[in-house]
Amino acid sequence: MHSQREYWSRRAFLSGLTVAGTAGLFGLKADPVAAEPPPETTTIRLVQSPVICFSPQFVAEALLRSEGFTDVQYVTKVGGPYKALATGKADINTGLGGRFIIGVDAGNPIVILAGAHVGCFELFGTDQVRSVRDLKGKTVRVPGLGSSHHVFIATMAAYVGLDPRKDITFVTPPIEEAMQLLAEGKIDAIMGFPPEPQVLRAKKIGHVVVDTTTDRPWSQYFCCMLAGNREFVRNHPVATKRALRAIMKANQFCALEPDQAARLLVDKAYLKNYDRARQTLQELPYGKWREYDPEDTVRFHALRLHEAGMITSSPKQILAQGTDWRFINEIKQELKG
């Protein structure tokens, strides 16, 4: 594997490769796709976002072109991935699975298509917080109510029998101020998202209470998933599958070549800080997209969100109304390690 990594240069990736070539680059065995019909549309729209863990969808630009998309757009000023998918301003995008579930519950026209990766979040606390149960009666910093941080910590609280609406006080100071408050013991915990955990560790502020990349049960379920606009998926099934396949290959590239992926992201101006991008790509297990069942993830998180009072639908209803696994199941068969 090491010699393969050395052989495939970043320039070869950026120049755009054939399907067979990209399969070799990512250590994948892919069946020929020449017999597949072309995508129903040659335009694909994703959301340009500074979120580091969404990196594979930006790394995938050349792969999307190899799948027949001649117009690959990373759209801005669309209100973020959740609103953009719901309003049809984006076609497919990565996002927190819990946020997508909340969107399905609200009746938004989105469909969850696949798992992307596990991990992302780390809960940091003072010495008074040693477990999630210790958050009862405590103060936790999140960027905002309804944010991905808030949704995930509410899910974690519900899992251990807490009611996040009553048992936790959420505050929303800027992250730099929040880090100082945590260091001074004026708040009890911060729900960290890359690059925040890396900064907290570097500054030796607080300690890790939960690392969702390694701690069960969170490490056994996808945090981020891929979803599409329902009308796009319905009207463009071939394009949906081709876009999803490109992003899954990019997931594998991020797992095998985090240094090259980080450099590509900075060179293309999707991210600014190379060292933080590389560290995040090295730490997140992008290569596990085959190993877990996205349906299990949706069922698990939907139940927790229902317990937390954040959705009214049952897990069964969410799965029936807002998921479609046919594309990822086919891709898993085609892209065999």
C-alpha positions as CSV (number, residue, x, y, z in Angstrom):
1,M,0.0,0.0,0.0
2,H,2.9,2.4,0.8
3,S,4.4,2.0,-2.6
4,Q,1.0,2.6,-4.2
5,R,0.7,5.8,-2.2
6,E,4.1,7.0,-3.4
7,Y,3.3,6.1,-7.0
8,W,0.2,8.1,-7.4
9,S,1.0,11.8,-7.4
10,R,-1.2,14.6,-6.4
11,R,-0.7,16.1,-9.9
12,A,-2.2,12.9,-11.4
13,F,-5.2,13.2,-9.2
14,L,-5.8,16.9,-9.9
15,S,-5.5,16.4,-13.6
16,G,-8.6,14.1,-13.6
17,L,-8.3,10.4,-14.1
18,T,-10.3,7.6,-15.7
19,V,-12.6,5.6,-13.6
20,A,-10.2,2.7,-13.6
21,G,-7.3,5.1,-12.7
22,T,-9.2,6.7,-9.8
23,A,-10.2,3.2,-8.5
24,G,-6.5,2.3,-8.4
25,L,-5.6,5.6,-6.7
26,F,-8.0,4.9,-3.8
27,G,-7.1,1.3,-3.4
28,L,-10.5,0.2,-4.7
29,K,-11.6,-2.5,-7.1
30,A,-14.3,-1.0,-9.3
31,D,-16.5,-2.7,-11.9
32,P,-16.5,-0.9,-15.3
33,V,-19.1,1.9,-15.4
34,A,-18.9,2.4,-19.2
35,A,-22.1,0.4,-19.6
36,E,-24.0,2.8,-17.2
37,P,-26.1,5.4,-18.9
38,P,-24.7,9.0,-18.6
39,P,-26.0,11.2,-15.8
40,E,-29.4,12.8,-16.6
41,T,-27.8,16.1,-15.9
42,T,-24.2,17.2,-16.3
43,T,-24.5,19.8,-13.5
44,I,-24.1,19.0,-9.9
45,R,-24.4,21.5,-7.0
46,L,-22.8,21.1,-3.6
47,V,-22.4,23.7,-0.8
48,Q,-19.1,25.3,-0.3
49,S,-18.5,25.3,3.4
50,P,-15.4,25.7,5.7
51,V,-16.4,22.6,7.6
52,I,-13.2,20.5,7.6
53,C,-14.9,17.1,8.0
54,F,-16.9,17.7,4.8
55,S,-13.5,17.6,3.0
56,P,-14.3,14.5,0.7
57,Q,-17.0,16.4,-1.2
58,F,-14.4,19.0,-2.1
59,V,-11.6,16.5,-2.9
60,A,-14.2,14.8,-5.1
61,E,-14.3,17.6,-7.7
62,A,-12.1,15.8,-10.3
63,L,-13.9,12.5,-9.6
64,L,-17.2,14.2,-10.2
65,R,-16.0,15.3,-13.6
66,S,-14.8,11.8,-14.3
67,E,-18.4,10.6,-13.6
68,G,-19.7,12.9,-16.4
69,F,-20.4,16.1,-14.5
70,T,-19.0,18.9,-16.7
71,D,-20.4,21.6,-14.4
72,V,-19.4,21.0,-10.8
73,Q,-20.6,23.9,-8.7
74,Y,-19.8,24.6,-5.0
75,V,-22.5,27.1,-4.2
76,T,-22.4,29.9,-1.5
77,K,-24.9,32.2,0.1
78,V,-27.5,29.5,0.2
79,G,-28.0,29.3,4.0
80,G,-25.8,26.2,4.7
81,P,-26.3,22.6,3.5
82,Y,-29.5,21.9,5.3
83,K,-31.5,24.8,4.0
84,A,-29.8,24.5,0.6
85,L,-31.0,20.9,0.1
86,A,-34.4,21.7,1.5
87,T,-34.9,24.6,-0.9
88,G,-33.4,22.9,-4.0
89,K,-30.4,25.2,-4.1
90,A,-28.0,22.2,-3.7
91,D,-28.4,18.7,-5.1
92,I,-26.4,16.6,-2.7
93,N,-24.3,17.4,0.4
94,T,-22.7,16.1,3.6
95,G,-24.2,17.1,6.9
96,L,-24.8,15.9,10.4
97,G,-27.1,12.9,10.4
98,G,-29.2,14.3,13.3
99,R,-29.8,17.6,11.4
100,F,-31.0,15.6,8.4
101,I,-33.3,13.6,10.6
102,I,-34.8,16.8,12.1
103,G,-35.3,18.1,8.5
104,V,-37.1,14.9,7.5
105,D,-39.3,15.2,10.6
106,A,-40.1,18.8,9.6
107,G,-41.3,17.7,6.2
108,N,-38.3,19.0,4.3
109,P,-37.8,17.4,0.8
110,I,-34.5,15.7,1.6
111,V,-33.5,12.1,1.4
112,I,-30.6,10.5,3.4
113,L,-28.5,8.4,1.0
114,A,-25.4,7.2,2.8
115,G,-23.1,7.4,5.8
116,A,-20.0,9.5,5.4
117,H,-17.8,9.0,8.5
118,V,-17.9,8.6,12.2
119,G,-16.4,10.9,14.8
120,C,-16.0,14.7,14.5
121,F,-17.3,15.8,17.9
122,E,-15.4,15.8,21.2
123,L,-16.9,16.9,24.5
124,F,-14.5,18.8,26.7
125,G,-15.2,19.5,30.4
126,T,-13.8,20.7,33.7
127,D,-12.7,18.4,36.4
128,Q,-16.4,18.4,37.6
129,V,-17.5,16.7,34.4
130,R,-16.3,13.1,34.0
131,S,-19.2,11.7,32.1
132,V,-22.2,12.8,30.1
133,R,-24.4,12.2,33.2
134,D,-22.3,14.8,35.0
135,L,-23.8,17.4,32.7
136,K,-27.0,17.5,34.8
137,G,-27.3,21.0,36.2
138,K,-24.2,22.1,34.2
139,T,-23.6,24.7,31.5
140,V,-22.5,23.7,28.0
141,R,-21.3,25.9,25.2
142,V,-22.7,25.4,21.7
143,P,-22.6,27.8,18.8
144,G,-26.4,28.1,18.8
145,L,-29.6,26.3,19.7
146,G,-30.4,24.0,16.8
147,S,-26.8,23.8,15.7
148,S,-25.1,20.5,15.0
149,H,-23.3,20.8,18.3
150,H,-26.5,21.3,20.2
151,V,-28.3,18.4,18.3
152,F,-25.4,16.0,19.1
153,I,-25.1,16.9,22.7
154,A,-28.9,16.6,23.1
155,T,-28.6,13.1,21.6
156,M,-25.9,12.1,24.0
157,A,-27.8,13.4,26.9
158,A,-30.9,11.5,26.0
159,Y,-28.9,8.3,25.6
160,V,-27.9,8.4,29.3
161,G,-31.4,9.4,30.5
162,L,-31.0,13.2,30.8
163,D,-33.6,15.7,29.4
164,P,-31.4,18.3,27.6
165,R,-34.3,20.8,27.7
166,K,-34.4,20.7,31.5
167,D,-31.1,19.3,32.8
168,I,-28.5,21.3,30.8
169,T,-28.1,25.0,30.4
170,F,-26.8,25.9,26.9
171,V,-24.8,29.1,26.3
172,T,-23.6,30.5,23.1
173,P,-20.5,32.8,23.5
174,P,-17.9,33.0,20.7
175,I,-15.6,30.0,20.8
176,E,-12.5,31.9,21.8
177,E,-14.4,33.4,24.8
178,A,-15.8,30.0,25.6
179,M,-12.4,28.4,25.8
180,Q,-11.3,31.1,28.3
181,L,-14.5,30.5,30.3
182,L,-13.8,26.8,30.4
183,A,-10.2,27.4,31.5
184,E,-11.5,29.6,34.3
185,G,-14.2,27.1,35.3
186,K,-17.0,29.6,34.5
187,I,-18.7,27.1,32.2
188,D,-18.6,23.4,32.6
189,A,-18.2,22.0,29.1
190,I,-17.7,22.7,25.4
191,M,-19.0,20.5,22.6
192,G,-16.0,20.8,20.2
193,F,-15.9,20.4,16.5
194,P,-12.8,20.5,14.3
195,P,-10.6,22.4,14.6
196,E,-11.8,23.3,18.2
197,P,-10.7,20.0,19.8
198,Q,-7.3,20.4,18.3
199,V,-7.0,23.9,19.7
200,L,-8.3,22.9,23.2
201,R,-5.8,20.1,23.4
202,A,-2.9,22.3,22.2
203,K,-3.8,24.9,24.9
204,K,-4.4,22.2,27.5
205,I,-7.8,23.5,28.3
206,G,-10.2,21.0,30.0
207,H,-10.1,17.3,29.3
208,V,-11.8,15.0,26.8
209,V,-15.0,13.6,28.3
210,V,-16.2,11.9,25.1
211,D,-14.4,11.4,21.9
212,T,-17.0,10.3,19.4
213,T,-14.3,8.9,17.1
214,T,-13.2,6.3,19.6
215,D,-15.8,6.1,22.4
216,R,-18.8,3.7,22.1
217,P,-21.6,3.9,21.2
218,W,-20.8,7.0,19.2
219,S,-17.9,5.5,17.3
220,Q,-20.2,2.8,16.0
221,Y,-22.5,5.1,14.1
222,F,-22.0,7.7,11.4
223,C,-22.0,11.3,12.6
224,C,-22.0,12.9,9.2
225,M,-24.1,11.5,6.3
226,L,-24.9,12.3,2.7
227,A,-28.3,13.5,1.7
228,G,-29.9,14.8,-1.5
229,N,-32.7,17.0,-2.5
230,R,-35.7,14.7,-3.0
231,E,-36.7,16.0,-6.4
232,F,-33.1,15.8,-7.7
233,V,-32.8,12.2,-6.5
234,R,-36.2,11.2,-8.0
235,N,-35.5,12.8,-11.3
236,H,-31.8,12.0,-11.6
237,P,-31.1,8.5,-10.2
238,V,-28.1,7.9,-12.4
239,A,-26.6,11.3,-11.6
240,T,-27.3,10.7,-7.9
241,K,-25.4,7.4,-7.9
242,R,-22.5,8.8,-9.9
243,A,-22.2,11.7,-7.5
244,L,-22.4,9.5,-4.5
245,R,-19.7,7.1,-5.9
246,A,-17.3,10.0,-6.5
247,I,-17.7,11.2,-3.0
248,M,-17.2,7.7,-1.6
249,K,-14.0,7.4,-3.6
250,A,-12.9,10.8,-2.2
251,N,-13.6,9.5,1.3
252,Q,-11.1,6.7,0.6
253,F,-8.5,9.1,-0.7
254,C,-8.8,11.2,2.5
255,A,-8.2,8.0,4.5
256,L,-5.2,6.9,2.5
257,E,-3.6,10.2,1.6
258,P,-4.5,12.8,4.3
259,D,-1.5,14.9,3.6
260,Q,-2.2,15.2,-0.1
261,A,-5.9,15.8,0.5
262,A,-5.2,18.6,2.9
263,R,-2.8,20.3,0.5
264,L,-5.4,20.0,-2.3
265,L,-8.0,21.6,-0.1
266,V,-5.8,24.5,0.8
267,D,-4.5,25.0,-2.8
268,K,-8.1,25.1,-4.0
269,A,-9.0,27.6,-1.2
270,Y,-11.7,25.4,0.3
271,L,-9.8,25.6,3.6
272,K,-7.1,28.0,4.9
273,N,-5.0,26.1,7.5
274,Y,-3.1,23.2,6.1
275,D,-1.9,21.8,9.5
276,R,-5.3,21.8,11.0
277,A,-6.8,20.2,7.9
278,R,-4.2,17.5,7.8
279,Q,-4.6,16.7,11.5
280,T,-8.4,16.4,11.1
281,L,-8.1,14.2,8.0
282,Q,-5.6,12.0,9.9
283,E,-7.8,11.6,12.9
284,L,-11.2,11.0,11.3
285,P,-11.8,7.4,10.1
286,Y,-13.0,8.2,6.5
287,G,-12.2,4.7,5.4
288,K,-15.0,3.2,7.5
289,W,-17.9,4.2,5.2
290,R,-18.3,0.6,4.2
291,E,-18.2,-0.9,7.7
292,Y,-21.4,0.6,9.3
293,D,-25.0,0.4,8.3
294,P,-26.4,3.9,7.7
295,E,-29.9,2.6,8.5
296,D,-28.7,1.6,11.9
297,T,-27.4,5.1,12.4
298,V,-30.6,6.8,11.4
299,R,-32.6,4.4,13.7
300,F,-30.3,5.1,16.6
301,H,-30.2,8.8,16.3
302,A,-33.9,9.2,15.5
303,L,-34.8,7.3,18.7
304,R,-32.5,9.6,20.8
305,L,-33.8,12.7,19.1
306,H,-37.4,11.5,19.8
307,E,-36.5,11.0,23.4
308,A,-35.0,14.5,23.6
309,G,-38.2,16.0,22.3
310,M,-36.5,17.3,19.1
311,I,-38.6,15.2,16.6
312,T,-42.1,13.8,16.8
313,S,-41.7,11.1,14.2
314,S,-40.7,7.6,15.1
315,P,-37.5,6.0,13.7
316,K,-39.6,3.8,11.5
317,Q,-41.4,6.9,10.0
318,I,-38.0,8.7,9.5
319,L,-36.6,5.6,7.6
320,A,-39.7,5.3,5.5
321,Q,-40.1,8.9,4.6
322,G,-36.5,10.2,4.3
323,T,-34.0,7.5,3.3
324,D,-33.0,5.7,0.1
325,W,-30.1,3.1,0.5
326,R,-30.2,1.6,-3.0
327,F,-27.4,3.7,-4.4
328,I,-24.9,3.1,-1.6
329,N,-25.7,-0.6,-1.5
330,E,-24.8,-0.9,-5.2
331,I,-21.7,1.2,-4.7
332,K,-20.5,-0.9,-1.9
333,Q,-20.7,-3.9,-4.2
334,E,-18.8,-2.1,-7.0
335,L,-16.1,-0.5,-4.8
336,K,-14.6,-3.5,-3.1
337,G,-11.4,-3.1,-1.0
